[in-house]
Amino acid sequence: MLGENLTVIHANLLAPGDAELLGQHRVHVVHCPRSHDYFSHPPFPRRQLAAAGVNLCLGTDSLATVRKIKHQKLELNLFEEMRRLAAADKTVSPVEILRMATINGAKALGMAGQIGELSENAFADIIAIPFAGKKRTFTMPCCIMRQPFPPA
């Protein structure tokens, strides 16, 4: 049953040895930060799972488990999941957050190299993200860490 074709959603509360067991069997774990926050779970065991070799992905959950923030439309929004993870876990880098939302998800779906990246022969879409922060050579960390974008 445990294997690379298994994707575990949440994995919020692990027993001793669970992370290693999941890693040994190349299981994928999808973390939904806003749902995690809604239920006030202890900190997500990201570092423990990553150290065990688990492929960590980001996902969205039901709107029933998303807190409405003033003046923000209630929606399933992967950018909001990325921001919530960045706010909850100061040890995760913006690059790792981006990987969890793209390349790692593609791997969990068995579509590595086909989706989740801009590369030759991959199915890819590219988007433009409005950004009003300081100009930098690499703006992705700012886009992930910044509060919701102002309405267009």
Secondary structure in CASP SS format (residue, H / E / C, confidence):
PFRMAT SS
TARGET T0000
AUTHOR 0000-0000-0000
METHOD secondary structure of the structure
MODEL  1
M C 1.00
L C 1.00
G C 1.00
E C 1.00
N C 1.00
L C 1.00
T E 1.00
V E 1.00
I E 1.00
H C 1.00
A C 1.00
N C 1.00
L C 1.00
L C 1.00
A C 1.00
P C 1.00
G C 1.00
D H 1.00
A H 1.00
E H 1.00
L H 1.00
L H 1.00
G H 1.00
Q H 1.00
H C 1.00
R C 1.00
V C 1.00
H E 1.00
V E 1.00
V E 1.00
H E 1.00
C C 1.00
P H 1.00
R H 1.00
S H 1.00
H H 1.00
D H 1.00
Y H 1.00
F C 1.00
S C 1.00
H C 1.00
P C 1.00
P C 1.00
F C 1.00
P C 1.00
R H 1.00
R H 1.00
Q H 1.00
L H 1.00
A H 1.00
A H 1.00
A C 1.00
G C 1.00
V C 1.00
N E 1.00
L E 1.00
C E 1.00
L E 1.00
G C 1.00
T C 1.00
D C 1.00
S C 1.00
L H 1.00
A H 1.00
T H 1.00
V C 1.00
R C 1.00
K C 1.00
I C 1.00
K C 1.00
H C 1.00
Q C 1.00
K C 1.00
L C 1.00
E C 1.00
L C 1.00
N C 1.00
L H 1.00
F H 1.00
E H 1.00
E H 1.00
M H 1.00
R H 1.00
R H 1.00
L H 1.00
A H 1.00
A H 1.00
A H 1.00
D C 1.00
K C 1.00
T C 1.00
V C 1.00
S C 1.00
P H 1.00
V H 1.00
E H 1.00
I H 1.00
L H 1.00
R H 1.00
M H 1.00
A H 1.00
T C 1.00
I H 1.00
N H 1.00
G H 1.00
A H 1.00
K H 1.00
A H 1.00
L C 1.00
G C 1.00
M C 1.00
A C 1.00
G C 1.00
Q C 1.00
I C 1.00
G C 1.00
E C 1.00
L C 1.00
S C 1.00
E C 1.00
N C 1.00
A C 1.00
F C 1.00
A C 1.00
D C 1.00
I C 1.00
I C 1.00
A C 1.00
I C 1.00
P C 1.00
F C 1.00
A C 1.00
G C 1.00
K C 1.00
K C 1.00
R C 1.00
T C 1.00
F C 1.00
T C 1.00
M H 1.00
P H 1.00
C H 1.00
C H 1.00
I H 1.00
M H 1.00
R C 1.00
Q C 1.00
P C 1.00
F C 1.00
P C 1.00
P C 1.00
A C 1.00
END
